[in-house]
């Protein structure tokens, strides 16, 4: 069985799109989520709009998953 391994840039783009999707599904603004996570609104905006070119730490992604009540593995699914 061959396992498909995505490129780093592809994974980051998927995560960025999913952050935006789950943030909106949970009725959070970028400002609200940024404040609860402890990052700047500008950081969150750049993360979502540049599809991850900004990058994100696993700890920040973990905090977002807790706040949005989403299992962290869902951020990696297309």
N, C-alpha and C positions, 0 to 999 in steps of 0.2 A: 504494500500500500504506500503510495507516494503522498506525502503531506505538502500542501502548498504553503510556502512561506512568503508573506508579503514583504515588500520593500519598506524600509523605515518611514519614508515620506508618505507612503500609502496608508500605513497604520495611523500616523499622526493625523492625516486628513479624515480618516474614518472617525477617529476619536473626536476631532473638532466638530464634525457634522453632527455627531450623536450628542455632544454636549448641548449644542444649540437646540436639537430636536427635543431632548428630554427637559431642558430648561423651559422651553415653550409649552410642552405638555403639562408641566407642573405650574404654569402661570407665573413664572419668575421673570422679572426684567433682568437685563444684564447687570444693572446697578444693584438690585437686591441680591442676586447670587454672588456677585463679586464681594459685597460687604460681608455676607455670611461665610464665605470661603476665606476671606482675609487677603484678597488680591485686589488690585486696582480695576476699576471698570474698564479702563483703557486696555489693560492686559487681556481681560476676558473678551472685549470687542475684537482686538487684534487676533486672538486665538480663533474665534469663530469666523471672522471674515477673511482671514488669510489661509484658512483650512489647515491650521496647525504649523504654519511656518514659524510662528512664535514659539512653539514647543510647550510642553507641560510636564511637570514632575509627577511621578506616580503618587506622591503624597497629596498633591493638589487634586489629582483625579479622584483619589480615595475620598477626600473631603467633599467633593462635588457629589460623588455617589451616595454618601451618607445624607447630605442635605436634600438631595432629590429623591431619596429612597429608591435608588436604582442599583441593582447588582452590578458591580464594577465590570463584569465580563460583557455586559450589554453594550458598553462603550466601544468594544472591539468588533462588533458585528455590523456587517454592511446592510 
